[in-house]
């Protein structure tokens, strides 16, 4: 396997394959969600570290409508998602 694809620029960063998988997983059934994620990945996707990717994975476990409500600030985070990592990532997604 090509080691260049498995190495990250940062010690805690994602490698290229992990980044692509995360982007693929972020594809949603609602166009609004897709547009937000596309902008986010275009602006900040390469800079995600492992804790941010984990936080994003938790958000992606939500249904499309619940996720959209969080992204548009129509709902607030509830346990177990109400963590500092998820809050920071959600703020970045909203700003994208």
C-alpha positions as CSV (number, residue, x, y, z in Angstrom):
1,X,0.0,0.0,0.0
2,X,1.2,3.5,-0.8
3,X,2.4,4.9,2.5
4,X,1.9,8.5,1.3
5,X,-1.9,7.9,1.5
6,X,-1.6,6.6,5.1
7,X,0.5,9.4,6.5
8,X,-1.0,12.6,7.7
9,X,0.6,16.1,7.8
10,X,-0.2,16.3,11.5
11,X,0.4,13.7,14.3
12,X,-3.3,13.6,15.1
13,X,-4.6,14.4,11.6
14,X,-6.5,12.2,9.3
15,X,-4.8,10.5,6.3
16,X,-6.3,11.0,2.8
17,X,-8.3,7.8,2.9
18,X,-9.9,8.7,6.2
19,X,-10.7,12.1,4.9
20,X,-12.4,10.7,1.8
21,X,-14.4,8.2,3.9
22,X,-15.6,10.9,6.2
23,X,-16.6,13.1,3.2
24,X,-18.5,10.2,1.7
25,X,-20.3,9.5,5.0
26,X,-21.3,13.1,5.2
27,X,-23.4,12.8,2.0
28,X,-26.9,13.2,3.1
29,X,-30.5,12.8,1.8
30,X,-31.3,16.5,2.3
31,X,-29.7,18.9,-0.1
32,X,-29.4,21.6,2.6
33,X,-27.2,19.3,4.7
34,X,-25.1,18.4,1.6
35,X,-24.5,22.1,0.8
36,X,-23.4,22.8,4.3
37,X,-21.0,19.9,4.4
38,X,-19.6,20.6,0.9
39,X,-18.7,24.2,2.0
40,X,-17.3,22.9,5.3
41,X,-15.0,20.3,3.6
42,X,-13.9,22.7,0.9
43,X,-12.9,25.2,3.6
44,X,-11.7,23.0,6.4
45,X,-11.8,19.4,5.5
46,X,-8.1,18.8,5.2
47,X,-7.4,20.3,8.6
48,X,-9.6,17.9,10.7
49,X,-7.9,16.0,13.4
50,X,-9.0,12.8,15.0
51,X,-11.1,14.3,17.8
52,X,-12.9,16.6,15.3
53,X,-13.5,13.6,13.0
54,X,-14.9,11.7,15.9
55,X,-17.2,14.6,16.8
56,X,-18.4,14.8,13.1
57,X,-19.0,11.1,13.2
58,X,-21.3,11.5,16.1
59,X,-23.3,14.2,14.3
60,X,-23.5,12.1,11.2
61,X,-25.2,9.4,13.2
62,X,-28.2,11.6,13.5
63,X,-31.1,11.6,11.1
64,X,-31.1,14.2,8.3
65,X,-33.8,16.4,9.8
66,X,-32.4,16.3,13.3
67,X,-28.9,17.2,11.9
68,X,-30.4,20.0,9.8
69,X,-32.1,21.5,12.9
70,X,-28.8,21.5,14.7
71,X,-26.9,23.1,11.8
72,X,-29.6,25.8,11.4
73,X,-29.7,26.4,15.2
74,X,-33.3,25.4,15.4
75,X,-32.4,22.8,18.0
76,X,-29.7,22.5,20.8
77,X,-27.4,19.7,21.4
78,X,-28.6,17.1,24.0
79,X,-26.7,14.4,25.9
80,X,-24.7,12.5,24.8
81,X,-23.8,14.8,22.0
82,X,-23.5,17.9,24.3
83,X,-19.7,17.8,24.5
84,X,-17.1,20.5,24.0
85,X,-15.7,18.7,20.9
86,X,-19.1,18.4,19.2
87,X,-20.0,22.0,20.2
88,X,-16.8,23.4,18.6
89,X,-17.3,21.4,15.4
90,X,-20.9,22.4,15.2
91,X,-19.9,26.0,15.5
92,X,-17.5,25.5,12.6
93,X,-20.1,23.8,10.5
94,X,-22.6,26.6,11.1
95,X,-20.0,29.2,10.1
96,X,-19.0,27.3,6.9
